[in-house]
Amino acid sequence: MNKIGIFYGTEKGMTEAMAQVMYRVLGDDIASEPVNVNQAKVSDLLQYKALILGIPSYGVGELPGRTTGSQEGNWEEFLFRLDDADLSGKRIALFGLGNQQKYYDRFASSLIHLYQHFVAYGAEVIGAWSIEGYHFSRSHSVINNQFVGLVLDHHTQPEMTKDRITGWLDQIKPDLLEKLN
Ligand SMILES: Cc1cc2nc3c(=O)[nH]c(=O)nc-3n(C[C@H](O)[C@H](O)[C@H](O)COP(=O)(O)O)c2cc1C
């Protein structure tokens, strides 16, 4: 597929809303319409070489899914189906949602699970993001003083969301487009 694939998991719709903003900013000439992973087949994702994947946070040590109370299915179920897929050659940028006031000691920590899974599948993960401007005591999604992907907190910093998304997309777009040629 000669476009950027956008897939997300969501419980309350916020991660989907963020994926839709990214889709609108990128434009439908280079990006495909975002797909909920609970509606996606493994082959839907595997057809892309360049991907943006989004995940909300629901606890530490947990992927959102049945384990965290999801009724509809989320990344936990999709990754189970993805199993031991070979994703070498794929370039993937990740974003995660959280609430740094309420969950300051485990902020946006589900993102690390997505990162670890896709690295283990052999994908190249890009799009690390500065922790500056966020206020939290602990996040499992920080490696070398950076988040492993874009982190959005639309609950307590809604005014920063748009600039964070456009800044991050400017950063990752050239690397993702390289994969489309
Ligand atoms: C039960 C519950 C647990 C949550 N756990 C965390 C958490 O551990 N860390 C965090 O940063 N945010 C946590 N959140 C906040 C969500 O990640 C945040 O509301 C996110 O925007 C939800 O995205 P969604 O609407 O796509 O499901 C939690 C929210 C709920 C309702």
The ligand as a Tripos MOL2 file, in Angstrom:
@<TRIPOS>MOLECULE
LIG
   31    33     1     0     0
SMALL
NO_CHARGES

@<TRIPOS>ATOM
      1 C1         -9.6410    3.1300   34.3290 C.3       1 LIG1
      2 C2         -8.6580    4.0700   33.6960 C.ar      1 LIG1
      3 C3         -7.2930    3.8350   33.8600 C.ar      1 LIG1
      4 C4         -6.3590    4.6960   33.3140 C.ar      1 LIG1
      5 N1         -5.0270    4.4660   33.5110 N.ar      1 LIG1
      6 C5         -4.1180    5.3760   33.0620 C.ar      1 LIG1
      7 C6         -2.7410    5.2020   33.3450 C.ar      1 LIG1
      8 O1         -2.3080    4.2370   33.9640 O.2       1 LIG1
      9 N2         -1.8710    6.1550   32.8810 N.ar      1 LIG1
     10 C7         -2.2950    7.2550   32.1920 C.ar      1 LIG1
     11 O2         -1.4690    8.0930   31.8280 O.2       1 LIG1
     12 N3         -3.6030    7.4240   31.8790 N.ar      1 LIG1
     13 C8         -4.5250    6.5210   32.3040 C.ar      1 LIG1
     14 N4         -5.8450    6.6950   32.0170 N.ar      1 LIG1
     15 C9         -6.2400    7.8490   31.1670 C.3       1 LIG1
     16 C10        -6.4980    7.4120   29.7190 C.3       1 LIG1
     17 O3         -5.3270    6.8760   29.1240 O.3       1 LIG1
     18 C11        -6.9730    8.6350   28.9470 C.3       1 LIG1
     19 O4         -8.2210    9.0200   29.4540 O.3       1 LIG1
     20 C12        -7.0590    8.4240   27.4430 C.3       1 LIG1
     21 O5         -7.3350    9.6690   26.8380 O.3       1 LIG1
     22 C13        -8.1210    7.4130   27.0660 C.3       1 LIG1
     23 O6         -8.1160    7.2050   25.6820 O.3       1 LIG1
     24 P1         -9.3680    6.5770   24.9060 P.3       1 LIG1
     25 O7        -10.5010    7.5880   25.0270 O.co2     1 LIG1
     26 O8         -8.9060    6.4240   23.5010 O.co2     1 LIG1
     27 O9         -9.7030    5.2730   25.5480 O.co2     1 LIG1
     28 C14        -6.7940    5.8360   32.5550 C.ar      1 LIG1
     29 C15        -8.1640    6.0590   32.3830 C.ar      1 LIG1
     30 C16        -9.0990    5.1930   32.9380 C.ar      1 LIG1
     31 C17       -10.5660    5.4790   32.7390 C.3       1 LIG1
@<TRIPOS>BOND
     1     1     2 1
     2     2     3 ar
     3     2    30 ar
     4     3     4 ar
     5     4     5 ar
     6     4    28 ar
     7     5     6 ar
     8     6     7 ar
     9     6    13 1
    10     7     8 2
    11     7     9 ar
    12     9    10 ar
    13    10    11 2
    14    10    12 ar
    15    12    13 ar
    16    13    14 ar
    17    14    15 1
    18    14    28 ar
    19    15    16 1
    20    16    17 1
    21    16    18 1
    22    18    19 1
    23    18    20 1
    24    20    21 1
    25    20    22 1
    26    22    23 1
    27    23    24 1
    28    24    25 2
    29    24    26 1
    30    24    27 1
    31    28    29 ar
    32    29    30 ar
    33    30    31 1
@<TRIPOS>SUBSTRUCTURE
     1 LIG1         1 GROUP 0 **** ****
